[in-house]
Amino acid sequence: MKNLKHILGTLFVTAILFTSCDEKNDDVDIIVRATADEYNNLQDEAIEGLTQNFLFNAEDGWVTLTSENGVSISLNGDCLTLNGNAITGQVDLEFVELFDKGNMLVTNKPTMGFTPDGDKALLLTGGEFFINATQNGINLELGCNMQLGIPTNLTGGADNDMTLWEGTIDENGNLAWEEDDKDNPAQRGVFAEGNEYYAFLGDFGWSNVDRFYNDPREKTTILVGVPEGYDKTNCSVFLSYDGEDSGLANLDTYNVDSGLFSEHYGQIPIGLECHVIFVTEEAGDWKYAVQAATIVENGIITITDNETSIVTQAQLTSIINALP
């Protein structure tokens, strides 16, 4: 009987030990990072939420539509074609307008423009725009220019150095800007008059009223480290220059071996005061961190998990727009 009690007691203690091990294993945090699709979907939702829709009839000829921010969109329905043929009937027009850093960030539409030598540098914008026209869900073509009237007070007043830029999206879904008519500077595509910019667009897609950020200081490259498990597929790193509300830079290169994002063009002014912004997705919301920095030559900036917080899109937009 004593032996039976001893055996039962041993089994009981062993069971407790195994149970304790299981409980400890249950307490171990399993780090789950956003997938590329989850992060991309968050950006797509942001674009969808900022898209304005207009309806008009092609046979109405010249029509003018007004956006939520007071931008006038004027185009001639007689110039719309489908497979080269003139159309009649109802036209659906999609319109997106971005004027602030917060909305640029959540939609992944920074203001980085190609320089003449093929590098990318920060642009300051008078507005980023996406325009597309469809009929029964099929994209239409534009056979003549359309015009935008853009209030200059949306981006701090008129700037006569602004020119027109066209947006291109690469295979990774990142947008960059190329100057329109760059071989003919006299054809600026935009001019300021009174309290408005007037831009003349020859095609649908992304367009931008911009000029390069100008800083005479020596330039450098920088590197940014992000929390483990993140790379260019499931997060982004942006730079907000202090004192500039109408531009947002990003680091578009990621080194798999080092695990670092880089601004490898050498376009960041040494001594620049800025904020480094890390964003990704978590549980359907935005996970972010913001770190103030003063740029030093070939500097490395590291963002840790402890610096991150979870917020809604509206909260993140407000946080970014409130940066100095």
N, C-alpha and C positions, 0 to 999 in steps of 0.2 A: 504493500500500500504506500509505504514511504517512497519507494522507487517511482510509483505511478504519479504521486504528488510532485516529485522532483522533475519528472519528465514534463508534466503539464505546466509546471512553473517555468521551466526552461522555454517551452513553446510560447507561453504568454509573454515572457520578456523579449524573446526574439521577435514576436509579432509587433510589440511596441516599438522595438528598435527600427524594424522595417517601415512601420507607419511613420515614425519620426523622420526617417530618411526621405520618405515620399513627400511628407509635408514640407520639409526643407527644400526639396526639389521644386515643389509647387510654388514656393516663395521666390524662386529665382526669376528675375525679370527677363523676359524674352523681348529683345529689341526688334521691333517691326518698323521698317522704313517704308515710305510711300513708294509705290510702283510708278514707272514712267507714265502709264495710262492714268493713274489717279491724279498725278500732278498736272498732266496735260488737260484732263477733264476740268480741273479747277480753273485753269486759265480760259478754257473754252466757255465755261459758265459765266465768267466775268465778261467776256466779249459779248455773249448772248444778252446778258443783262444790260449792257450799254448800247445795244443796237436799237436804232429808231427805224420805224417802218412807215413808208409813205405810199399812197396809191394815187395814180393819175391815169388819164387816157392819152394814148399816143397821139390821137388825132386832135388833141387840144393845142398842139404846136408848142410854142414856148411857154414853159411853166416855171414858177418860182416857188420853192418850198422853204420853210423856215424851221430850223432845228430848235431843240430845247435851250441851247445856249445862244440863240439869236443868229446863227450862221444861215445865210441865204444860199440855196442851191438852185441854180437856174440852168435848165437844159431844154433842148428842142426835141419834142417827141418825134418830129419828122426825121430826125437823124438816127433814130434807133432802128437797128436791123437784126434779123435772125437768119443766120447762114447767108448773109448778103442781101436779104429781101426785106423791104420795108414792112413794118407791122402796123396793125390797128388793134384797138382794144385796151384793156386795163394793163398797166405796168406796175410791178412791185419794185420799190426802190429801198434798199437797205443803206443805212448811214450810221457811221460811228465817228464820234469826235472826242479827241483826247487832248486835254490842255494842262493837266496837272500830273505830278510825279506818281501820286498814288494810283491813279487809273492806268498810267503807263506800266507800272510795276505789275499789277494784278492781271493785266492782259498780255504781259511779256512783249511790250512795244516800246523799248527804250529808244532814245534819240542818238544812235550811233551812225555816223555817216562815213562813206568811203572817201579817203583823201586821194589826191591825184596819183600818189604812188601805191595805192591799194591798201594802205592801213585803214584803221577805223579810229575816229575821234569823236568827242562829244559835240552834239549839235544843241543849240538853243532854239526852241520852236515857237512859232506863232499858231500852232495847231497841227495835230496829226489827224488824218481823215481816211476812212474807208467808205467807198461808194460802189454799189453794184445794183444793176437793174436786171430783173428777170420777168419772164412771162410764162405762166404755168410751170414754174420751177426751173426753166431753162434760161441760161445766161444770155443776155443781149449784148450786141456790140454798139459802140458809139461812133458815129461817122463825122461828128464835128465837135468843137470844144464846148464844154460846159463851164460855168463860172461859179466860183464861191465868193461870197462877201463875208469876211471874217472880222468880227469886232476886235480891234487891237487891245482893248482894255482887258480882254480875257487873259493876256499874257504880258501885261505890264506896259502897254503902249506901243506905238508904231516904231519900227526899226527898218530903216531904208536899206540895210544890208541883207535883208531876207531874200532868199531865192526859193524856187520850187524844187522839191525832191520827190523821187519815186521810190516806193518801198518794195523790196524783194525779200521773200521768205525762203530760207535754205531748207535742206533736207531734214534738219533737226527742229524746224518750226520757229527758228529765230529770225527776227526782222532786222534788216539793215537798210540804209538809205543811200541812194545814188543821185547826184545832182542832175536835174533835167537840163538838157541842152548845155552840158558842161563844156562842149567844144565851141560854143558860141555864147560867151558871157553876156552879150547884149540882149539875148532872149532869156530874160530872167523868169518868165512865167508868172510873176507876181509883182504887184506894186502897192504901195501904201498911199491912200488918199483920204484925207479927213480922219475919221476914226475907224477906218476899215482897211484890211488887206483885201485886194482883189486878185484871185488866183484863177488861171485858165488851164483846165485839165483836158487832155486829149484822149483819156482812156479811163476805164473803171479800175478799181483796185485801191491800193494805199498811196496816199500823197501827203506831203508835209511841207509846210512853210518854215524854212530854217536858215540858220547861218552857223558857222563853226564857232564854238567857244574859243575865246582868245585870251591867252595868259602868257606873258613874256618870260616867265621863269623857266629854268632848266627842267627838262622832262625825264621821267624814269618809268621803268616797269615795276609792277608790284605782284605779289602772290598772296592768295587768300586760302587758308585751310578751313574746312567745314567739318562738322561732326562725322564720325565714322558711319559708313553705310550710304553716304550721299555722293552723287557725282553729277555730271552734266545732264543725265537723263531724268533725274527726280528732284532737282533743286536748281536754284539760280542764285547768282551773286550780283548785286547791283551796287553802284556808287552814286550817292547823292552829294553833289558839290554844295557846300555851305554858301548861301547867298544867291543860289540859282534855282528858281522855282519852276522854270519851264524847260528843264532838261534832265535826263536820267541816263547814266552810263551803265554798262554791264560788262562783266568779264566773260567772254564767250569761248575761252579755251580752258580745257581741263586735261591735266596730265595724269594718266592712270597710274604710272609708277610712283609719282610723288604724292598723289591724292590732293593736288593743289589746283585751284583755279588761277588763271593768270591774265593780266593785262600785258600782253607780250609786244604790243606795238610801241611802247615807250612814249606814250602820249599824256601821262599823268604829271602835272606840275609838282616839283619838289617843294614842300612847304604848304601844299594845299590842305586846308581843313575840310574834311568831308565826313560822311557816314557810310560805313560798309553795311550792306543789308543782305541777309541770308533769308531765303524763303523756300518753303516746300509745303507739302500737303500732309495733314494728319487727321484721320477720322472725319473727313469731309470739310474740314476747316483749314485755315492757314496757320502754319507753324513758321515763326520768324524770329530773327534776332537783329538788333541794330547796334553797331559799335562805332563810337566816335573815333576818328583817327586823324593824325597829321602825317602826310605822306613824306617818307624819307626815301633816299635812294635805294632801290632794290629791296624795299621792305617786304616783310612777311607778316601778315595779319591773320590771327587764328580766332575762329569762332567755335565755342564749345556748346555742348548740349545744355549745360547749366544756364546759358544765356538766353535760351529760346523760350517762347511763350506761344500759346494757342489763342487765336482770335478769329473773328468773322472777317469777311471781306470788307464790310463797312468799317469795322474797327481798324483794320490794317491800312486802308486807304486814308483814314483820318490821321493815323500815326505817321505815315510817310509824308503827308502834306504838311504836317506840323513841324517837320524837321527844319532847322535853320537854313 
